[in-house]
Amino acid sequence: MTKACPGQDTRYWGPDSIYDVNCPSCGGEIEFFKNDPTRKCKECGEKFWNPKLDLGCLEWCNYADKCTEIMKEEEK
């Protein structure tokens, strides 16, 4: 069994782990989970980065290379 990243494991999430952000293009409301790198606005279709995304763990985590691969895919 593979251990889950504590940052991805919802058992460790607090009330501030899910939040709403206004779209920078149209002002529409988008719900972000703290581990969502990007989301697409349902109102205008604009895709943008999570403004609260914290990737400080990439400096020390043994699985950081896996996360950076996911981030590269999101950029495409």
C-alpha positions, 0 to 999 in steps of 0.5 A, spaced: 500 500 500 502 506 498 502 512 503 498 518 501 501 525 501 499 528 507 497 535 503 493 530 498 490 526 504 483 530 506 483 527 513 488 532 514 484 538 511 481 544 515 476 548 514 480 553 509 482 547 505 476 549 500 475 556 498 472 560 493 476 565 488 473 570 483 475 569 476 480 574 474 477 575 467 469 575 469 469 575 476 465 569 476 466 564 483 470 558 482 471 553 488 478 551 489 480 545 493 487 547 496 491 542 492 488 544 485 493 547 481 488 550 476 481 551 475 477 553 469 471 558 470 464 555 468 462 562 466 467 564 461 472 558 460 478 562 463 483 557 466 487 560 471 492 558 477 490 557 484 492 563 487 493 560 494 497 554 491 503 552 496 508 548 493 513 549 499 513 541 500 517 540 493 523 542 496 523 536 501 518 531 499 521 525 496 515 524 491 516 532 488 518 529 482 511 526 481 507 532 483 512 537 478 510 532 472 502 533 474 504 541 474 507 540 467 501 536 464 496 542 467 500 547 464 499 544 457 
